[in-house]
Amino acid sequence: MELPDVVLPAHGRARDELVNDLRARKSADADWRGGRTWSLVYPAGPDVDEVLHEANNLYLHENALNPFRFPSLADMEREVVAMTAGLLHAPAGASGSMTSGGTESIMQAVRVARDRARAERGVERPTLVVPRTAHPAFAKGAKYFDLELVQIPVDDDFRADVSAAESLIDPARTALVAGSAPNYPFGVIDPIPELAGLAAERGVPFHTDACMGGFVLPFKPDAPPFDFAVPGVSTISSDVHKYGYTTKGASVLLHREGAHVLQYQAFLYDDWPGGLYGSLALAGARPAAPVAAAWSVMNHLGFDGYTRLVNRTLDNVAALRTGIEDLGLRVLGDPTATILAFTHPRIMAIGDRMDEAGWHLDRQSGPEALHMTISPEHHRVIHQFLGDLAAAVADPGTARDAEIRYS
Ligand SMILES: Cc1ncc(COP(=O)(O)O)c(C=O)c1O
């Protein structure tokens, strides 16, 4: 990263001037409040926003590193973990912690599994077996913690191919098998019972990545099994800062087996002059606001609030899917949650047209597709979005024609 030609100002600047500067800088950012973004932010409406502002403000300065200094944070963290565990059918004795996000939850699950495999099964050169569609956080965990990443191919429906997985799980080397509920690229849910069953038969732990689905699927009565109700599921990651609707910095990592496994996650150290240092997180100092905000929004919404928001989001998904397919575009796989990916022979040119119309859609490459993560607040823009998409399909232009492949 090239550094800008900037130094610390010799004299401080006035607050009003700075706030104006911040507002001006922000004006070039994605307009998520206007429903223009289809990833990164999960707007749930003004009442949730107000709760989040209050909670973040109240806990702006505290540090969640030391639970003895700020017992309110320790209590709220335990309650967030317990409420999440309850939603995911965790058995009595399960344990867990809050992390900074889905990536940390997944990386910690990978590290814990590696250390368990080493200590309990003597695994020296561990592998991590995940579907090809698994989030890059797994590859990051494999890289940081020195595991070999093994990818399970996916079927035509973009779900992990169970028979291929069979030969990839090696009881002598595999530290962890994982599946997504749902995966990011296509929003489809892997065959979790089958994958977890294969892992369990071989004595290998299984992780369900419910970063996307952890606060959606429990409120969807026809969701396929994906959580601790499935035998063999050992750990689950579930992000409060996605469909739990809190501000960034809040995920939950749960362990079925409780204290026995949590000891692998814990870092305790006293071989220095500074006293005993203990932490379950990758970070040292931890922001307190995400804990307070997660606790507040979960209590503010409750089961009925989440159910209402999930139903509204799924209505949006259904309306968008019908509209997209009616325009002759093809939705990839059969997404059952809150993500849609769709393609067309000229999809990248259509994406360029949608950019020009002020929409922010992620682009995917295998196959080429546009990608949407759908929120409850998107109901306000569906009509306009589909209108702009119709115009883009009718006249995609030639912008990226040379690059178009249809797979
Ligand atoms: C399925 C899935 N898992 C994990 C993650 C990683 O979450 P985070 O960005 O909070 O680290 C994401 C992010 O989109 C995701 O979609």
The ligand as a Tripos MOL2 file, in Angstrom:
@<TRIPOS>MOLECULE
LIG
   16    16     1     0     0
SMALL
NO_CHARGES

@<TRIPOS>ATOM
      1 C1        -20.4540  -18.0790    5.0050 C.3       1 LIG1
      2 C2        -19.4950  -17.0820    5.5920 C.ar      1 LIG1
      3 N1        -18.6000  -17.4850    6.5110 N.ar      1 LIG1
      4 C3        -17.7180  -16.6420    7.0650 C.ar      1 LIG1
      5 C4        -17.6940  -15.3110    6.7230 C.ar      1 LIG1
      6 C5        -16.6570  -14.4030    7.3260 C.3       1 LIG1
      7 O1        -17.2420  -13.4500    8.1450 O.3       1 LIG1
      8 P1        -16.5090  -12.0750    8.5300 P.3       1 LIG1
      9 O2        -16.4940  -11.2490    7.2860 O.co2     1 LIG1
     10 O3        -17.3710  -11.5530    9.6140 O.co2     1 LIG1
     11 O4        -15.1510  -12.3780    9.0050 O.co2     1 LIG1
     12 C6        -18.6070  -14.8420    5.7720 C.ar      1 LIG1
     13 C7        -18.6090  -13.4410    5.3580 C.2       1 LIG1
     14 O5        -19.3500  -13.0080    4.5090 O.2       1 LIG1
     15 C8        -19.5300  -15.7520    5.1880 C.ar      1 LIG1
     16 O6        -20.4120  -15.3660    4.2590 O.3       1 LIG1
@<TRIPOS>BOND
     1     1     2 1
     2     2     3 ar
     3     2    15 ar
     4     3     4 ar
     5     4     5 ar
     6     5     6 1
     7     5    12 ar
     8     6     7 1
     9     7     8 1
    10     8     9 2
    11     8    10 1
    12     8    11 1
    13    12    13 1
    14    12    15 ar
    15    13    14 2
    16    15    16 1
@<TRIPOS>SUBSTRUCTURE
     1 LIG1         1 GROUP 0 **** ****
